[in-house]
Amino acid sequence: MIRLDHVTKSFMADGVRKYVMRDASLTLPRGRSVGLLGRNGSGKSTLLRMIAGASEPDEGVIIRESRISWPLGFGGGFHAALTGAQNACFVARIYGVDTDDMLERVREFAELGPFLRMRVSTYSSGMRARLAFAVSMAVDFDVYLVDEITAVGDSAFKAKCAAAFKAKAEKADIIMVSHAPSVIRQYCDAGVVLENGRLDYYDNVEKALAAHEANMKRPVKA
């Protein structure tokens, strides 16, 4: 279970304070995979980072009673001065995963070859994404956070990513941001709509998509 209790989050943009959420309360039950819907710039990714614990609300609290992933494929938490292998081992220790098992799984999945033993600062964005996805797949979580499904590399590697994610999705819940209704329908059975700082939970994903489409037809409030 994940519960937001009177959460407020805002930031300054061009001298104006923009609210992502205003005094929002919401409970996300276990056993449901949730599509997070909202306009561009509404704060969906910010909400995902707060659920992950990578960003804190201005007010209120987020209560997590599940083992929650970082946003899938997010490599921003890697230490650039460490090698890919060292970063993987560091993550393994944090989550109580055997380091040798983690390294073997990352080596096999990421297909980075000798670059796995090189500093992350030398990686291209694609290599970082490969490492991040491989590390994500090497840890078992109750809830996986997904900020758009992105795949890198050739068609064979993309297919491997899709298969690995599908296997995880069959055993765990998902909270997913995606602008593609077909992807939301494929992975989610419930939805949350973020609009003007308000969060509305829908137990049926089609109702969530319909509410989001209705919002998109209305002008953005100043």
Residue, then its C-alpha position, 0 to 999 in steps of 0.5 A: m500500500i502507498r498512501l499520500d497524506h495531505v501532500t503539497k508540492s510546488f516549484m518556481a517557474d518564471g517567477v511564478r509558483k506552480y503547484v504539482m499537488r495541493d493538499a492531495s490525499l490518495t491511497l494506492p492499494r496493492g494488487r492493482s497496476v496504476g496508470l498515472l495520467g495528466r497533461n504535459g507538465s502537470g507533474k506526473s514524473t515529479l509524483l513518481r519521484m516522490i513515491a520513489g523517495a527521490s524527491e520530498p513533498d513540501e508538506g504532508v507525508i507519503i507512507r510506503e508499505s511496499r518494496i518500491s523501485w526507483p523509476l525504471g531505467f533511471g540512471g541519474g542516481f549512478h555515481a559517475a566516478l565509479t564503474g558500472a560494476q561498482n554502481a551495480c554492487f552498491v545498489a545490491r548492498i542497499y537492497g540486500v541482493d547478492t553482489d556476485d549475482m547482481l554483477e552476473r545478471v547485469r553483465e549478461f543483460a546490459e551487454l556492455g562488455p569491457f565498459l562494465r569495468m569503466r567509469v560511468s562518466t565515460y558512458s553514452s546516454g544509451m549505455r547508462a540506460r542499458l546499465a540502469f535497466a539491467v540493474s532494475m531487472a536484477v532486484d525484485f520489488d513489490v511495485y515497479l515505477v515506470d516513467e515511460i517505457t524506453a528501450v535502447g539498442d537494436s531490435a534484439f535488445k529492445a525485445k529482451c527489455a520488453a520480455a524482462f519487463k513483462a515477466k516482472a509485471e506478472k509478479a508485481d504491481i506497476i505505477m506507470v507514466s505513459h502518454a500512449p493509451s495503448v500502453i496504459r491499457q496493456y499494463c494497467d487496470a486502474g488509473v490516477v488522473l493528475e489535474n490542477g494539483r488534484l489527484d483522482y483515483y479510478d478503479n477502472v483504467e477505462k474510466a481514468l482514460a476517459a476522465h483524462e481525455a475530458n480534461m484535455k478538451r478543457p483549457v488549462k487553468a491559469 
